[in-house]
Amino acid sequence: MELSNFSKPELLELCEIIGIKNYESKNKSQLIQLINPVHTFIEVCAGGGGLSSGLIKAGFTPLLLNDNNKDCCKTLKHNHYGANVICSPMDEIDYTPYIGKVDLLTGGVPCQSFSQAGLRKGLDDPRGDLMTKFATILNLIKPKTFMIENVKGLLSHDGGKTIKKIIKLLNKNNLYNISYKCLDASKYDVPQKRERVFIVGVLKTIGKIFEFPEESSERPVLKDVLYDVPVSDGAKYSDEKKALFKMIPQGGCWINLPKKLQKEYLGNSYYSSGGKRGILHRLSMEKPSLTLLCTPSQKQTERCHPLKERPLRIREYARIQSFDDDYQFIGSMSSQYKQIGNAVPVKLAEHIGESLLKILVNHY
């Protein structure tokens, strides 16, 4: 339906038929926007494009995608053809043309400073300063909604004080109703146990509070995605490690080895406390993957293929993160692993995007 060919009276009648509100005083171009709105977003720290891919699938249109990693920017340009991709630090971009014109500002602001596996310095870490820069952009352009993705450790950092500081920072002008929640991707059509915090704000003038998406009824596991996977590069194991994995069943780890081999492989850490279940871990076809990381092969966090004695390959990583098979990652093998491992799973992003659109539809 080409709406530009409709007369204004015809457009007014169409607005009434489909239940659009507050249309009477609009001109023709405004009526077309009401009937067929374009919902826009800006993403900073966009990485390899998991979040943007999901938002686009949900119905959003990117106005600007930003990252300061050259490989990530090449990946974004290659897959989001025609999108405005800017490769630079987020605070070196002129956002003034977007003031008051954006539906969603979002970004996976780097999370290492809040990681449960790291030092957890939070806002005192230089990477935590990126949250301050995001807040500055937010309070400049004043989008209708915003969303930040971060690691689960953000909620417990400094006894819960850090998340409160961040919300205060983001809402310093008291413009937004803000909600936050930890979501597990395995409950949103993603075959991966991956918990991430999402902070979502909605302008108070909209008069709505964001409702997080309902969990899916299906729970996909690895056997649902690890078939007919396109051929791709991947990390490799030494012959010694291959021999060890031959003794480990699906879902097992180092504890399935004979005691002698356990002690030889773990060394002094054999006697330390803690489960250490990520060591020599083989995934199971009957379960979701453990959280994918920036590399599939580290001693503490192995991600061995369920049926073969090798790490997951690039396209297997992408399948588990719910990227389409034709989505291509640019860069070295290690760069591609990192882009995929850091991404928001596409299907989880799509679910959240659909919930955001429920807020924006019929708000003009």
N, C-alpha and C positions, 0 to 999 in steps of 0.2 A: 504494500500500500504506500504510494508516494504522496505523502501528506501535503507537499508543496503545491500539488495540483488542486487541492480542495479550496473552496472559497471560505471566507471567514464564517459565514452563517453555517456552512456544513461542518466546520471544525467545532463551532459552539455546540451544535447538535450532537456531535460525536462525544464531546466532553460530558454532556448530560447523560448519554446512553451508557458510557462506561464508568460513570460515577465519580468523575474528577470534581474536586471542590474548588471554590474560589477562582473560577475561570472567567466570570462575566466581563471583567474589566481588562482582560488581556488582549494584546494585539495578535496578529496572525502568527508571527514567529514565536511568540511566547506560548500560544496555544499548541503549536507543533511540539515545542519542548515539553509541555505538560502531557501531551498524549504519548509521545515517544521520547522520554527523557534520556539523556546521556549522563550516567553517573561516573564521575571522574575521581582519580586518585593520584597522589604523589607518594612515591616510596623512596626513602633514604635507606642506606645500608642494605641495598636490595639483594646483594649476593648473587647467587646463581639463578634466581628467579622462581623459587618455589612459591613464595607468597604472591608475587605478581601473577604467576600463571593461574593460581587458584582464584584470585580476584577477577581476572579476565574471564575465566570460565563461569564465574558467578554472574557476570554482566557488567563489570566495571571497565572503564576505559582509562589507560594511563596518560596523564599529562606530562609526567617527568619521572624517570627512574634514575636513581643515583647510587653509585658506589665508587670507592677510590681504588679498587683493585682492577687492574687492566683486563685480566682474564674474565672476571665477572662481567665487566662492561661489554666485552666482546660477545660473551654468551648471551647477554640481554639483547644486544643489537641483532644478533643472528636469529634469535627465536621470536622476539617481539618486533617484527619487521615494521619500520616506520615510526617506532616509539622514540620519544625524545630522551636519549640516554646521555647523562653527563657524568664523566669520570673525574671526580675531584672530591676533596673533603666536603662534607655536607654543608659546612658553614661558609664555604666560598662561592655559593650559588646565590644569584639575585632572585629572591622569591616575590618581590613586589608585584610582578604582573599577575600573581595568583591570589592576592589578598581578596578574601571574600568570594572566591570563585571555585573552591575545591570542596568536593563532597567528603573526601577521606584523605588524611595524612597518616602514613603508616611507615613502619620500619622495624626490622629485627636489629635493634640497637645492640652492638656487640656485647656478649654476655660473659666473657671469660672472667671478669672481675667479680661476678656473683656465682661462679660455678662451684658446685659442691665438691668437685675434684681439685679445685685450685685453692688459692690463698684467701679468696673471699674478701677482698679489700673493699668491694662495693664502690660507693661514690668517691672514696679516697683514692681509688686507682685512676690513672689518667684515662683509661677506657670508660670509667664511670662518668667522666666529664662529657662524653657524647650524649648522655641523657640530658644534661643541661643545654647542650646545643640543640637537641631535638625540641626541648621546651621553648627555646627562643624562637625557633621556626614556627612552632605551633601557635604561639601567642602573637606572631606577626600576621600569618595568613588566615588564622581563625577558620579552619575548615569546619564543616557541619559535624564531622565525626573524626576521631583519631583512634589509632590502635598501635600498641607496642607489643612485640613478642620478646620474651626473655626466658631464662632458665628457671626451673622450679626453685632453685636455691635462693632466688630473690625474695621469696615469701618469708623465709626463716632467717635471712641475713640480719645480723645485729639484733636478734630477738624480735624481728618484725618491724623494727624502727625504720629500716631502709625503704620498704615499700610505702610507708606513710610519708617519708620525706619526698619520695618521687612523686606521689600523688599531689602533695602540697606544691611541689615545684611545677608540675604540669598545669595545675589549676590555680596559679597565683592570682589570676584575675577573676576567679570564681565564675567562669563561663560554662563549665561542663559538669554534667552528671557523669561520674566515673565509676565503672565497675571493673573488677578483675577476678580472674579464676584460673586455676591450673587445669588444663585439658590434656587428656591422654589420647594421642593420635589413633591408638588401636581401637578406640570407641567411635571413630569417625571414618570408617572405611579404609583405614591404612593398616597394612599388615606389619605393624611395628609398635612396640611399647616405647612411647616417646612422650614424656610429660614436659609441657611448656606452659609458662604463665602468659596470659593475654590481658593487657590493660586496655580498656575501651572507654572512650569518652564521647558523649553526645551533647551538643549545644543545648543549654537549658531552654533557649527560646523555642526549640523543637518540641519540648514538652514530653519527651519520651526517655525511658531508661533502657539501655541495651539489654536484651535477653540473649544469653549464650545459646548456641544451637543444641537441640536435643540430641542425645546419643543415638547412633544408628542401631538398627535391629540386627544387622549383620556384623560378624566379627571375622574378617578375612585373616588367614594365616599364610605362611610362606608357600604352601603347595598351591595356593590360589594365584600366585604371581610368578613363581620360579619355574615356568615352563615356556618353551619356544622363545627364550630371551635372545635378542639380537647379539651376535658375536661382538666382543669388545675386549679391550686390554684389561689387565688386572694384576694386582700384586701376586707374588709367588712365595711359597714356603721353601725352606731348605729341606734337603732329604731327611735330615734328622727330625724336623718338625712334622713332616709328612708321615714318618714312621710312627710318631706318637699319636697323631690324629687317627691313624688306622685302628687304634685301640679304644677310641672314644666314640660312644654311640651318639645318635641325635639327641640334643638337649643336654649332653654330658659335658664334662670339663676334666681338669687335671685329677680330680678325685677318683676318676674311673681308671687311672693308671695303676700298675703295681706300685707298692710302697717304695721300692728302690728307685723307680723312675720318677716318682713324685718328688722325692728328696733331691735327686740329681737335678731335676729341672727347676725346682723352686729355690734351691739353695737355702740360705738363711731365712727367707720369707716363709718357708715351710713351717717354721716354729712360731711365726708371728700370729697375732689374733686377726680376726676378720675372715669373712667367707671366701674372698679371693675367687669367686665363681666366674669372673671374667677371664681368668687365665686358662688358656687352651680350651676355650669354649666353642663347642660345635652347636650351631643353630639347629632347630627342629622344624621339619616341614609341617608339623601339626600345631605349631604355635606361631604367634607373631615374632618377628625379629626383636632382639634387644636393640636399644637405641643405636642407630648408625652414627659413627663419629667421623672425624676428618681423615682417618685412615682405617682400613679394616684389619690391620695387623700390627697391634702393639701387645707387648707381653701381658699387660694387665687387662686388656680389653680386646681379646680376639673375637673375630666374627667369621668363623670358618663355615664354608658351605655345608648344608645339611648332609649331602650325599657324596661330596668329593673332598679330597684332601688339598684344599686351596682356599684362599680368602674369597669373599664375594668380589665379583668383577664390576666394572664401571656400570654397565647396563643393568646388572642385578641390583646394585645400589640404587639406581634411578627408579627401577620398578618398585622397590620397597618404599621409596619416598613418593610413589604415585605420580611420577613424571610420565608423560606420554613417550612412547618409544622413539618418536621423531624429534624429540627435544634434544638438541645437541649441546654438549659442553665444550668450551674452547679452552685450550691450555694443555700443560703437561698432565701425565697421569695423576700425579700427586695433587695438582691443582684441581682436576676434575673431581677426585675423591673429596677434596675439601669443600668444593662448591656444593656438592650433593649432600655431604654429611652435615653441613651447616644450615641447609635449607629448611624452611617450613614445609611439611608434607603438602603436596598440591591439593589433595582432597580435603584435608583439614582446613586449609586456607579457603577452599571453595565453600565449605559449610559456613565458615565465619562470614565470608563475603555475602552469602545469601541472607544471613541474619542481619547484617548491616543494611542491606537493601530494603529489608522490611521497615527499618527506621526511616529510610530516605524516601521511599515511595509515597506519593501523595503529600510530600512536604515541599512547598514552593514558596 
